[in-house]
Amino acid sequence: MKDHHRPFQLTSSQKWHVAGYGGAVAVAFFVLAMILGNTSINIDALAIIYLFIFGLVTGISLRLGTKRGWTYYAAKYQPDARYVFTKSLKLGVLWRVLAVWFAGRIVSTILLNQAESDFSLGVLLLVSIALVVVTALYVGLRYGWRSADNMLTNDDPAAAST
């Protein structure tokens, strides 16, 4: 019998891993922004480059989060299961990436409009990127967990009660 809807839960080390990943990506994007900001690239072209990289990082983070959430669920409830990135998972990830990216752009715009100096602009850029990346990873983790909960069967009644 299948026991659906197991609650999404991460261990403290998994939570720290998510936060560390978000911080590392934000710092890497911040360094890239500093490097590109000191070049002679047109500001409009630079904004398009930032948006493209921002969307790419959001997509990669959500995709990795989906895989990690699926494998966390499988490791806990069905260790012999293999991860398969199906068409429905691809479409689910695509829609979630678009939603997180769009919401992230709104949050970034609101935060960056609060900047009064170059330093505050840089700090708020770092904060907005970290927020969006951690959100994308968390949304992916939850989506992967829920997808695994719906896909995998549990034949062991003893495991279902734990």
mmCIF file of the C-alpha atoms, coordinates in Angstrom:
data_MODEL
# 
_entry.id   MODEL 
# 
loop_
_atom_site.group_PDB 
_atom_site.id 
_atom_site.type_symbol 
_atom_site.label_atom_id 
_atom_site.label_alt_id 
_atom_site.label_comp_id 
_atom_site.label_asym_id 
_atom_site.label_entity_id 
_atom_site.label_seq_id 
_atom_site.pdbx_PDB_ins_code 
_atom_site.Cartn_x 
_atom_site.Cartn_y 
_atom_site.Cartn_z 
_atom_site.occupancy 
_atom_site.B_iso_or_equiv 
_atom_site.pdbx_formal_charge 
_atom_site.auth_seq_id 
_atom_site.auth_comp_id 
_atom_site.auth_asym_id 
_atom_site.auth_atom_id 
_atom_site.pdbx_PDB_model_num 
ATOM 1   C CA . MET A 1 1   ? 0.000  0.000  0.000   1.00 0.00 ? 1   MET A CA 1 
ATOM 2   C CA . LYS A 1 2   ? 1.308  3.423  -0.907  1.00 0.00 ? 2   LYS A CA 1 
ATOM 3   C CA . ASP A 1 3   ? 1.683  5.982  1.843   1.00 0.00 ? 3   ASP A CA 1 
ATOM 4   C CA . HIS A 1 4   ? 1.308  9.346  0.073   1.00 0.00 ? 4   HIS A CA 1 
ATOM 5   C CA . HIS A 1 5   ? 2.064  12.795 1.295   1.00 0.00 ? 5   HIS A CA 1 
ATOM 6   C CA . ARG A 1 6   ? 5.013  12.339 3.554   1.00 0.00 ? 6   ARG A CA 1 
ATOM 7   C CA . PRO A 1 7   ? 5.962  15.768 4.872   1.00 0.00 ? 7   PRO A CA 1 
ATOM 8   C CA . PHE A 1 8   ? 8.869  17.578 3.276   1.00 0.00 ? 8   PHE A CA 1 
ATOM 9   C CA . GLN A 1 9   ? 11.751 17.692 5.722   1.00 0.00 ? 9   GLN A CA 1 
ATOM 10  C CA . LEU A 1 10  ? 15.449 18.411 5.531   1.00 0.00 ? 10  LEU A CA 1 
ATOM 11  C CA . THR A 1 11  ? 18.147 17.641 8.041   1.00 0.00 ? 11  THR A CA 1 
ATOM 12  C CA . SER A 1 12  ? 20.107 20.545 9.485   1.00 0.00 ? 12  SER A CA 1 
ATOM 13  C CA . SER A 1 13  ? 23.146 19.673 7.359   1.00 0.00 ? 13  SER A CA 1 
ATOM 14  C CA . GLN A 1 14  ? 20.964 19.701 4.233   1.00 0.00 ? 14  GLN A CA 1 
ATOM 15  C CA . LYS A 1 15  ? 19.598 23.111 5.231   1.00 0.00 ? 15  LYS A CA 1 
ATOM 16  C CA . TRP A 1 16  ? 23.126 24.460 5.696   1.00 0.00 ? 16  TRP A CA 1 
ATOM 17  C CA . HIS A 1 17  ? 24.082 23.026 2.304   1.00 0.00 ? 17  HIS A CA 1 
ATOM 18  C CA . VAL A 1 18  ? 21.211 24.944 0.679   1.00 0.00 ? 18  VAL A CA 1 
ATOM 19  C CA . ALA A 1 19  ? 22.260 28.184 2.390   1.00 0.00 ? 19  ALA A CA 1 
ATOM 20  C CA . GLY A 1 20  ? 25.917 27.639 1.494   1.00 0.00 ? 20  GLY A CA 1 
ATOM 21  C CA . TYR A 1 21  ? 25.051 26.984 -2.145  1.00 0.00 ? 21  TYR A CA 1 
ATOM 22  C CA . GLY A 1 22  ? 22.966 30.156 -2.323  1.00 0.00 ? 22  GLY A CA 1 
ATOM 23  C CA . GLY A 1 23  ? 25.724 32.224 -0.748  1.00 0.00 ? 23  GLY A CA 1 
ATOM 24  C CA . ALA A 1 24  ? 28.417 30.779 -3.018  1.00 0.00 ? 24  ALA A CA 1 
ATOM 25  C CA . VAL A 1 25  ? 26.388 31.435 -6.165  1.00 0.00 ? 25  VAL A CA 1 
ATOM 26  C CA . ALA A 1 26  ? 25.583 34.973 -5.013  1.00 0.00 ? 26  ALA A CA 1 
ATOM 27  C CA . VAL A 1 27  ? 29.253 35.723 -4.352  1.00 0.00 ? 27  VAL A CA 1 
ATOM 28  C CA . ALA A 1 28  ? 30.255 34.261 -7.737  1.00 0.00 ? 28  ALA A CA 1 
ATOM 29  C CA . PHE A 1 29  ? 27.596 36.344 -9.510  1.00 0.00 ? 29  PHE A CA 1 
ATOM 30  C CA . PHE A 1 30  ? 28.687 39.413 -7.533  1.00 0.00 ? 30  PHE A CA 1 
ATOM 31  C CA . VAL A 1 31  ? 32.329 38.930 -8.576  1.00 0.00 ? 31  VAL A CA 1 
ATOM 32  C CA . LEU A 1 32  ? 31.222 38.499 -12.195 1.00 0.00 ? 32  LEU A CA 1 
ATOM 33  C CA . ALA A 1 33  ? 29.173 41.697 -11.912 1.00 0.00 ? 33  ALA A CA 1 
ATOM 34  C CA . MET A 1 34  ? 32.209 43.558 -10.546 1.00 0.00 ? 34  MET A CA 1 
ATOM 35  C CA . ILE A 1 35  ? 34.408 42.278 -13.373 1.00 0.00 ? 35  ILE A CA 1 
ATOM 36  C CA . LEU A 1 36  ? 31.876 43.080 -16.093 1.00 0.00 ? 36  LEU A CA 1 
ATOM 37  C CA . GLY A 1 37  ? 31.100 46.439 -14.478 1.00 0.00 ? 37  GLY A CA 1 
ATOM 38  C CA . ASN A 1 38  ? 34.720 47.521 -14.951 1.00 0.00 ? 38  ASN A CA 1 
ATOM 39  C CA . THR A 1 39  ? 34.693 46.822 -18.685 1.00 0.00 ? 39  THR A CA 1 
ATOM 40  C CA . SER A 1 40  ? 33.652 49.190 -21.427 1.00 0.00 ? 40  SER A CA 1 
ATOM 41  C CA . ILE A 1 41  ? 30.484 47.257 -22.259 1.00 0.00 ? 41  ILE A CA 1 
ATOM 42  C CA . ASN A 1 42  ? 27.383 49.343 -22.921 1.00 0.00 ? 42  ASN A CA 1 
ATOM 43  C CA . ILE A 1 43  ? 25.131 49.468 -19.843 1.00 0.00 ? 43  ILE A CA 1 
ATOM 44  C CA . ASP A 1 44  ? 22.106 48.192 -21.797 1.00 0.00 ? 44  ASP A CA 1 
ATOM 45  C CA . ALA A 1 45  ? 24.049 45.186 -23.093 1.00 0.00 ? 45  ALA A CA 1 
ATOM 46  C CA . LEU A 1 46  ? 25.378 44.585 -19.585 1.00 0.00 ? 46  LEU A CA 1 
ATOM 47  C CA . ALA A 1 47  ? 21.835 44.523 -18.180 1.00 0.00 ? 47  ALA A CA 1 
ATOM 48  C CA . ILE A 1 48  ? 20.829 41.902 -20.765 1.00 0.00 ? 48  ILE A CA 1 
ATOM 49  C CA . ILE A 1 49  ? 23.890 39.811 -19.874 1.00 0.00 ? 49  ILE A CA 1 
ATOM 50  C CA . TYR A 1 50  ? 22.987 40.024 -16.168 1.00 0.00 ? 50  TYR A CA 1 
ATOM 51  C CA . LEU A 1 51  ? 19.379 39.003 -16.851 1.00 0.00 ? 51  LEU A CA 1 
ATOM 52  C CA . PHE A 1 52  ? 20.500 36.058 -18.981 1.00 0.00 ? 52  PHE A CA 1 
ATOM 53  C CA . ILE A 1 53  ? 22.978 34.836 -16.355 1.00 0.00 ? 53  ILE A CA 1 
ATOM 54  C CA . PHE A 1 54  ? 20.423 35.425 -13.593 1.00 0.00 ? 54  PHE A CA 1 
ATOM 55  C CA . GLY A 1 55  ? 17.860 33.280 -15.435 1.00 0.00 ? 55  GLY A CA 1 
ATOM 56  C CA . LEU A 1 56  ? 20.434 30.591 -16.160 1.00 0.00 ? 56  LEU A CA 1 
ATOM 57  C CA . VAL A 1 57  ? 21.536 30.418 -12.517 1.00 0.00 ? 57  VAL A CA 1 
ATOM 58  C CA . THR A 1 58  ? 17.896 30.296 -11.385 1.00 0.00 ? 58  THR A CA 1 
ATOM 59  C CA . GLY A 1 59  ? 17.162 27.435 -13.785 1.00 0.00 ? 59  GLY A CA 1 
ATOM 60  C CA . ILE A 1 60  ? 20.232 25.439 -12.828 1.00 0.00 ? 60  ILE A CA 1 
ATOM 61  C CA . SER A 1 61  ? 19.528 25.923 -9.121  1.00 0.00 ? 61  SER A CA 1 
ATOM 62  C CA . LEU A 1 62  ? 15.924 24.800 -9.441  1.00 0.00 ? 62  LEU A CA 1 
ATOM 63  C CA . ARG A 1 63  ? 16.889 21.803 -11.587 1.00 0.00 ? 63  ARG A CA 1 
ATOM 64  C CA . LEU A 1 64  ? 19.558 20.730 -9.092  1.00 0.00 ? 64  LEU A CA 1 
ATOM 65  C CA . GLY A 1 65  ? 17.133 21.291 -6.237  1.00 0.00 ? 65  GLY A CA 1 
ATOM 66  C CA . THR A 1 66  ? 14.549 19.080 -7.934  1.00 0.00 ? 66  THR A CA 1 
ATOM 67  C CA . LYS A 1 67  ? 17.050 16.278 -8.359  1.00 0.00 ? 67  LYS A CA 1 
ATOM 68  C CA . ARG A 1 68  ? 18.311 16.665 -4.807  1.00 0.00 ? 68  ARG A CA 1 
ATOM 69  C CA . GLY A 1 69  ? 14.780 16.693 -3.341  1.00 0.00 ? 69  GLY A CA 1 
ATOM 70  C CA . TRP A 1 70  ? 13.890 13.571 -5.302  1.00 0.00 ? 70  TRP A CA 1 
ATOM 71  C CA . THR A 1 71  ? 17.031 11.769 -4.175  1.00 0.00 ? 71  THR A CA 1 
ATOM 72  C CA . TYR A 1 72  ? 16.567 12.857 -0.534  1.00 0.00 ? 72  TYR A CA 1 
ATOM 73  C CA . TYR A 1 73  ? 13.087 11.345 -0.591  1.00 0.00 ? 73  TYR A CA 1 
ATOM 74  C CA . ALA A 1 74  ? 14.284 8.170  -2.316  1.00 0.00 ? 74  ALA A CA 1 
ATOM 75  C CA . ALA A 1 75  ? 17.205 7.762  0.093   1.00 0.00 ? 75  ALA A CA 1 
ATOM 76  C CA . LYS A 1 76  ? 14.883 8.048  3.057   1.00 0.00 ? 76  LYS A CA 1 
ATOM 77  C CA . TYR A 1 77  ? 11.929 5.946  1.900   1.00 0.00 ? 77  TYR A CA 1 
ATOM 78  C CA . GLN A 1 78  ? 13.091 3.807  -1.056  1.00 0.00 ? 78  GLN A CA 1 
ATOM 79  C CA . PRO A 1 79  ? 16.906 3.623  -1.304  1.00 0.00 ? 79  PRO A CA 1 
ATOM 80  C CA . ASP A 1 80  ? 16.999 1.411  -4.405  1.00 0.00 ? 80  ASP A CA 1 
ATOM 81  C CA . ALA A 1 81  ? 15.009 3.871  -6.584  1.00 0.00 ? 81  ALA A CA 1 
ATOM 82  C CA . ARG A 1 82  ? 16.685 5.504  -9.578  1.00 0.00 ? 82  ARG A CA 1 
ATOM 83  C CA . TYR A 1 83  ? 16.174 9.167  -10.452 1.00 0.00 ? 83  TYR A CA 1 
ATOM 84  C CA . VAL A 1 84  ? 14.638 9.723  -13.887 1.00 0.00 ? 84  VAL A CA 1 
ATOM 85  C CA . PHE A 1 85  ? 14.044 13.226 -15.251 1.00 0.00 ? 85  PHE A CA 1 
ATOM 86  C CA . THR A 1 86  ? 10.694 12.635 -16.970 1.00 0.00 ? 86  THR A CA 1 
ATOM 87  C CA . LYS A 1 87  ? 8.786  14.931 -19.303 1.00 0.00 ? 87  LYS A CA 1 
ATOM 88  C CA . SER A 1 88  ? 6.381  15.951 -16.536 1.00 0.00 ? 88  SER A CA 1 
ATOM 89  C CA . LEU A 1 89  ? 9.335  16.841 -14.280 1.00 0.00 ? 89  LEU A CA 1 
ATOM 90  C CA . LYS A 1 90  ? 10.871 18.910 -17.097 1.00 0.00 ? 90  LYS A CA 1 
ATOM 91  C CA . LEU A 1 91  ? 7.654  20.858 -17.609 1.00 0.00 ? 91  LEU A CA 1 
ATOM 92  C CA . GLY A 1 92  ? 7.203  21.331 -13.869 1.00 0.00 ? 92  GLY A CA 1 
ATOM 93  C CA . VAL A 1 93  ? 10.752 22.629 -13.534 1.00 0.00 ? 93  VAL A CA 1 
ATOM 94  C CA . LEU A 1 94  ? 10.291 24.957 -16.521 1.00 0.00 ? 94  LEU A CA 1 
ATOM 95  C CA . TRP A 1 95  ? 7.162  26.585 -15.083 1.00 0.00 ? 95  TRP A CA 1 
ATOM 96  C CA . ARG A 1 96  ? 8.715  26.903 -11.656 1.00 0.00 ? 96  ARG A CA 1 
ATOM 97  C CA . VAL A 1 97  ? 11.887 28.442 -13.108 1.00 0.00 ? 97  VAL A CA 1 
ATOM 98  C CA . LEU A 1 98  ? 9.846  31.042 -14.959 1.00 0.00 ? 98  LEU A CA 1 
ATOM 99  C CA . ALA A 1 99  ? 7.814  31.851 -11.837 1.00 0.00 ? 99  ALA A CA 1 
ATOM 100 C CA . VAL A 1 100 ? 10.859 32.093 -9.556  1.00 0.00 ? 100 VAL A CA 1 
ATOM 101 C CA . TRP A 1 101 ? 12.819 34.117 -12.123 1.00 0.00 ? 101 TRP A CA 1 
ATOM 102 C CA . PHE A 1 102 ? 9.955  36.570 -12.614 1.00 0.00 ? 102 PHE A CA 1 
ATOM 103 C CA . ALA A 1 103 ? 9.344  36.922 -8.876  1.00 0.00 ? 103 ALA A CA 1 
ATOM 104 C CA . GLY A 1 104 ? 13.098 37.274 -8.360  1.00 0.00 ? 104 GLY A CA 1 
ATOM 105 C CA . ARG A 1 105 ? 13.255 40.098 -10.868 1.00 0.00 ? 105 ARG A CA 1 
ATOM 106 C CA . ILE A 1 106 ? 10.483 41.913 -8.997  1.00 0.00 ? 106 ILE A CA 1 
ATOM 107 C CA . VAL A 1 107 ? 12.246 41.432 -5.648  1.00 0.00 ? 107 VAL A CA 1 
ATOM 108 C CA . SER A 1 108 ? 15.585 42.509 -7.139  1.00 0.00 ? 108 SER A CA 1 
ATOM 109 C CA . THR A 1 109 ? 14.048 45.626 -8.654  1.00 0.00 ? 109 THR A CA 1 
ATOM 110 C CA . ILE A 1 110 ? 12.441 46.591 -5.357  1.00 0.00 ? 110 ILE A CA 1 
ATOM 111 C CA . LEU A 1 111 ? 15.674 46.008 -3.434  1.00 0.00 ? 111 LEU A CA 1 
ATOM 112 C CA . LEU A 1 112 ? 17.935 47.727 -5.959  1.00 0.00 ? 112 LEU A CA 1 
ATOM 113 C CA . ASN A 1 113 ? 15.681 50.803 -6.064  1.00 0.00 ? 113 ASN A CA 1 
ATOM 114 C CA . GLN A 1 114 ? 16.461 51.269 -2.352  1.00 0.00 ? 114 GLN A CA 1 
ATOM 115 C CA . ALA A 1 115 ? 20.184 51.729 -3.022  1.00 0.00 ? 115 ALA A CA 1 
ATOM 116 C CA . GLU A 1 116 ? 21.628 55.164 -2.351  1.00 0.00 ? 116 GLU A CA 1 
ATOM 117 C CA . SER A 1 117 ? 25.285 54.500 -3.146  1.00 0.00 ? 117 SER A CA 1 
ATOM 118 C CA . ASP A 1 118 ? 27.417 52.109 -5.160  1.00 0.00 ? 118 ASP A CA 1 
ATOM 119 C CA . PHE A 1 119 ? 28.258 50.146 -2.029  1.00 0.00 ? 119 PHE A CA 1 
ATOM 120 C CA . SER A 1 120 ? 24.618 49.722 -1.023  1.00 0.00 ? 120 SER A CA 1 
ATOM 121 C CA . LEU A 1 121 ? 23.781 48.777 -4.617  1.00 0.00 ? 121 LEU A CA 1 
ATOM 122 C CA . GLY A 1 122 ? 26.408 46.041 -4.491  1.00 0.00 ? 122 GLY A CA 1 
ATOM 123 C CA . VAL A 1 123 ? 25.239 44.714 -1.131  1.00 0.00 ? 123 VAL A CA 1 
ATOM 124 C CA . LEU A 1 124 ? 21.590 44.720 -2.189  1.00 0.00 ? 124 LEU A CA 1 
ATOM 125 C CA . LEU A 1 125 ? 22.520 42.970 -5.455  1.00 0.00 ? 125 LEU A CA 1 
ATOM 126 C CA . LEU A 1 126 ? 24.284 40.292 -3.417  1.00 0.00 ? 126 LEU A CA 1 
ATOM 127 C CA . VAL A 1 127 ? 21.272 39.908 -1.105  1.00 0.00 ? 127 VAL A CA 1 
ATOM 128 C CA . SER A 1 128 ? 18.752 39.745 -3.953  1.00 0.00 ? 128 SER A CA 1 
ATOM 129 C CA . ILE A 1 129 ? 20.747 37.113 -5.842  1.00 0.00 ? 129 ILE A CA 1 
ATOM 130 C CA . ALA A 1 130 ? 21.178 35.008 -2.706  1.00 0.00 ? 130 ALA A CA 1 
ATOM 131 C CA . LEU A 1 131 ? 17.438 35.213 -1.981  1.00 0.00 ? 131 LEU A CA 1 
ATOM 132 C CA . VAL A 1 132 ? 16.447 34.158 -5.487  1.00 0.00 ? 132 VAL A CA 1 
ATOM 133 C CA . VAL A 1 133 ? 18.971 31.309 -5.695  1.00 0.00 ? 133 VAL A CA 1 
ATOM 134 C CA . VAL A 1 134 ? 18.029 29.903 -2.285  1.00 0.00 ? 134 VAL A CA 1 
ATOM 135 C CA . THR A 1 135 ? 14.340 30.248 -3.178  1.00 0.00 ? 135 THR A CA 1 
ATOM 136 C CA . ALA A 1 136 ? 14.890 28.440 -6.491  1.00 0.00 ? 136 ALA A CA 1 
ATOM 137 C CA . LEU A 1 137 ? 16.776 25.658 -4.758  1.00 0.00 ? 137 LEU A CA 1 
ATOM 138 C CA . TYR A 1 138 ? 14.117 25.341 -2.053  1.00 0.00 ? 138 TYR A CA 1 
ATOM 139 C CA . VAL A 1 139 ? 11.268 25.299 -4.597  1.00 0.00 ? 139 VAL A CA 1 
ATOM 140 C CA . GLY A 1 140 ? 13.159 22.607 -6.501  1.00 0.00 ? 140 GLY A CA 1 
ATOM 141 C CA . LEU A 1 141 ? 13.706 20.576 -3.333  1.00 0.00 ? 141 LEU A CA 1 
ATOM 142 C CA . ARG A 1 142 ? 10.010 20.647 -2.483  1.00 0.00 ? 142 ARG A CA 1 
ATOM 143 C CA . TYR A 1 143 ? 8.994  19.842 -6.057  1.00 0.00 ? 143 TYR A CA 1 
ATOM 144 C CA . GLY A 1 144 ? 11.436 16.938 -6.265  1.00 0.00 ? 144 GLY A CA 1 
ATOM 145 C CA . TRP A 1 145 ? 10.283 15.598 -2.895  1.00 0.00 ? 145 TRP A CA 1 
ATOM 146 C CA . ARG A 1 146 ? 6.620  15.792 -3.882  1.00 0.00 ? 146 ARG A CA 1 
ATOM 147 C CA . SER A 1 147 ? 7.296  14.235 -7.298  1.00 0.00 ? 147 SER A CA 1 
ATOM 148 C CA . ALA A 1 148 ? 9.137  11.332 -5.706  1.00 0.00 ? 148 ALA A CA 1 
ATOM 149 C CA . ASP A 1 149 ? 6.312  10.924 -3.203  1.00 0.00 ? 149 ASP A CA 1 
ATOM 150 C CA . ASN A 1 150 ? 3.838  10.639 -6.074  1.00 0.00 ? 150 ASN A CA 1 
ATOM 151 C CA . MET A 1 151 ? 6.000  8.381  -8.287  1.00 0.00 ? 151 MET A CA 1 
ATOM 152 C CA . LEU A 1 152 ? 7.562  5.893  -5.931  1.00 0.00 ? 152 LEU A CA 1 
ATOM 153 C CA . THR A 1 153 ? 5.681  3.056  -4.340  1.00 0.00 ? 153 THR A CA 1 
ATOM 154 C CA . ASN A 1 154 ? 6.254  1.728  -0.876  1.00 0.00 ? 154 ASN A CA 1 
ATOM 155 C CA . ASP A 1 155 ? 5.780  -2.025 -0.553  1.00 0.00 ? 155 ASP A CA 1 
ATOM 156 C CA . ASP A 1 156 ? 7.251  -2.361 2.933   1.00 0.00 ? 156 ASP A CA 1 
ATOM 157 C CA . PRO A 1 157 ? 4.571  -1.723 5.596   1.00 0.00 ? 157 PRO A CA 1 
ATOM 158 C CA . ALA A 1 158 ? 7.224  -1.371 8.313   1.00 0.00 ? 158 ALA A CA 1 
ATOM 159 C CA . ALA A 1 159 ? 8.891  1.482  6.414   1.00 0.00 ? 159 ALA A CA 1 
ATOM 160 C CA . ALA A 1 160 ? 5.547  3.211  5.933   1.00 0.00 ? 160 ALA A CA 1 
ATOM 161 C CA . SER A 1 161 ? 4.968  3.401  9.671   1.00 0.00 ? 161 SER A CA 1 
ATOM 162 C CA . THR A 1 162 ? 8.336  5.004  10.465  1.00 0.00 ? 162 THR A CA 1 
# 
